[in-house]
């Protein structure tokens, strides 16, 4: 698999190990010494630039679980580059004799999307289908669970510290959270199936974004006031705060996708774990420390 040391990838890897799989990860770096999977998952180099290295790294694998992607373009890496890298990975898997590929995408991936992230995800899905008939695409929405998560943790961090929280638009657009454990269960089940499949990974609960924030507020016992502002203003505020934090807090495209309601599904819920039931037990750590995206996923690579 790719990304066994990442947020969702580490939960999937743990679940695969629990089901008796031997797990190796393609990674640009070794596991941190304190990572719970250190010593349990064999590491192979992730080298997109070498035509022969990727098939060698994949040799002997029966299933490839792919979590590789980028959240935003940076340091010369674009979404087009990430699509090309994914295509190289799939071709290398075919060359190495990998029987099946399980790929993590995103809800509402579309070639016609106005957002590069979702358009790129659709291009990767298309490349996968062009490579093999033995594949499964899993499309998570807003993922929660575990202490490695960044987005919800940082929303909570802001709610704990700011007197005002800037909500883009009217806050009525919806989100449909899914547990990272449900995503992992779907990935393991997909690895054992045959034939092509595409499924959304979403929970049963659907909230407006205002309701989602209010639930966090009640759990954290914060009195932060929600203030609705034009999305362009929220993006500018996010960029300014990101510079102070030495990070990318949120992008214009992420705000656009959120307010367009792309983090919900029209399909039946595939996840069974409840965000509302999970949340109260997390108040001792959620939002206590800021999780820096650049430090975790860019500077360390």
N, C-alpha and C positions, 0 to 999 in steps of 0.2 A: 504494500500500500504506500501511498504518498501521505506525508503529514502525520505520522504516528505520534509526533511530539506536540502537535498543535491542539487547539481546543477540542473540536469535534472529533478530530482524528484520533486523539488519545483515548477517548471513550470508546470509539469503534474498535481500536486495537485491543483494548482491555476486554471488550465483549468477545472478540474473535478468539483471544487466548482462552477465555473461560469456556468457549465452545470446542476447545481442543485443536484449534488451528495453530500451525507454526506461522509466526508473523515476522516478516522483514519489512523494513521501511526504506523507501528512497528518500534521502534527506541530504541537504547541503551541509549540515553540521551534526555533530554528535549530540546525544541527549544530554541536557544538563545533569550534573551529578546527583541532584536531589529529585530528578524527575521519577515518578513512580514506575515508569516503564524502562528505566535505565537497567541494562543487563537482561531484560526479558525479551526485547525485540532486536533482532539483528539489523544492523544498518548497512545499506548499500548506497554508493554515491549517486546523487541525482545530477546528471550531467546532460543537459539539453543540447549542448553544443557539440557533442560527440556522437556520430552516427552509430558507432559500435559499442559505446559504453552503456547506453540504456538497455539494449538487448542482453548484454552480459549481466547487468544488475537484475534483470527480470528472469533470467534463466532458471528454470525449475518451478516457477510460480504457476499455480493453477488458476487463481483469481487475483485480479488487480482491483483494489479499492482506491479510487482516486478522489482526493480532497484538494488537489492543487488548484489554486487560483490566487488573484490579488484583489484586495479590497478597493484600491484606487491606483491610478497611474502615478509613478514616482521614480526618480533616479534613472531616467531613460527607459524604464519598463512600462509598456503600454498594455492596454487590454488586447490589442492585436497581437502583441508578443506573447501574451499568456495563451491566446487561442492557438498560435503557432506551436508553442511548447506542448500544449495538450495534444495537438495533432501528432507531434513527434513521439510523444509518450504512447499514444494508442497504436501507432504503426510499429513502434519498438515492441510492444506487448504482443502484437500479432506475429512479428518476426521471431520472438522468443517462444512462441507456442502457448501463450497464456490462453486458457480456455474461455474465460469470462471476465468482463469488466463491469464493476459497479462504480458509478460516477455520481458525485454530489453536485447538484446544480442549484437552482433557486426557483421559488414560486414565480410563475408568470414570465419565465424566460421567453423572449420573442425576438425573432429576426427584425420585426418592425418596431421594436421599442425605441423611444427617444433617448433611452439611457444606455450608455456604453456598457455598463456592468451586465445588464439584462440581455442586451443584444449580443455581447460576447459569450455569455453563458449559452445562449441559443446556438451560436456558431459551434461551440464545443460539442453540444448535443448532436448537432448535424454531423460533425466529423466522426463522432463515435459511431453513429448509425451507419455511416459510410464505410467504417472499418470492419465491423463485425455484426452478426445477428445475435451474438451471445452477450447481451448487455442489459443493465438495469440503470435507469436514471432516477435518482431520488431528489426531490425538489423541496428543501426545507424553507420555512418562512423565517420568523424571528425566533432564534434558538435560545432557550434558557437552560440553566442547570449547571452545577459544577462551579468551581472557583476560578477557572481559567477564562471564563466569559468576559468579554470586554464591553460590549455595547450597553447592556442593561446595567452592569456595574457602574459605568461612567455616568449614565443617566441618574442613578441613585446617588453617586458622588456629588453631582451638581445639585440635586434636590437637598442634600444634607448641608450644603455650604452657601448656596445663593439665596438671597431674599426673594428674587424673582426668577422664574424659569420661563424662557422664551419658547413658546409653542408655535411652530410654523402653521399659518393658516388658521382655520376654524377648529381644528382638533377633532373633527367628526369623522375623519377617515379612519379606517379600521386596521387593526393588527390581529394576527391569529398565532399566538406563541405556540411553540412545540418544544418538548423536552429533548435535550441532547441524548438522553437515554432512549427515547422513542426513535430518534434518528438512527442510533446505533443498532437497535433491534431490527429496524427496517433494512439496514445495510447488511446485517448478518443473514437475514432471511433471503434477501435478494441474491447473496452470494451462492446460496444453495439451489436457486431456481434455474430453469432453463428458458431460453428464448428471450426476446426483447420485451421490455416493460418500462413505463414511465409512471411515476406516482408522486403526488404531492405529500410532503411530510408536514402536517399541520395538526395542532391540537383541536379539541372540541370547543374551546372558549374563544369567542370573538369579542374584542373590545374596541370602542372608539379610542383614539390615542389619548384623549382627555381622561377616559375611564381608566386606561392603563396607567397613566401618570398618577391619578388619584389613588389607585390601589397601592402604588409604591409609596405615596405620601403617607397613607394611613399606616402602612407597615413600618415605615421608618420613623413615624411620629414627627414629621417635619411640617413646618408652617409655611414653607415656600409658596409664594403666590404664582399661579399659572397666568402668564400674560400672552395673549394671542397677537402675533405680529406677522407681517407679510413674509413669506418664505425667503425672499431675497435679503431681508433685514436679518433674519435668523442665520442665514448662511454667512453673512458678514460678521455677525457677532461670534459665530462658531469659529470662523477663521482667525479672528483676533484672539480669542481665548486659546485656540490651538497653538498660536505662536508663543503665548505666554507659557504654555505647558510643554513646549517643545514637541508637539504632536500634531496629528491631523484629527481633530475632534469629530467633525462631520463635514461632508462635502455637499455642494449644491445638488449633485445628482442623487445622493442619498436622500436628501430632503425631498427632492422631486418624486422619487420612487415611493417614499413614505406617504406623502400627501396624495399621490395617485392611487393609493390603496393596493399596492402590489404585494403586500405582505399578508394577503389572505388568499384562500383557495375557493374555487367553486365545487370542488370534490368533497366527498365525505371525509371526516377526520380520520387520519391514520394513526394518530397518537392518542394514548389513553391517560397520560399523566397530566395533572391539573396545575396550571401556573398559580392559580389562587390558593391551592393547597400547599404548593411548594414554597411560596414566598414567605409566609410568616416565620418559618424556621431559619431564614437566612439573614435576619436583621442584625445579627452579631458581627457579620463581616461585609455584607453587601454595601458597596459604596463607601467603605471606610478608607480604602486606598484607591487612588487613581490608577487605572491600567493603561499604560502607554503603548499604543499600537506600534509606533515606529521602533521603540526600544525592543519590543518583543518579536516583531515579525520582519523588520527591515535591517536595523543596525546590527542585530546579532547574526545575520545571515552571511 
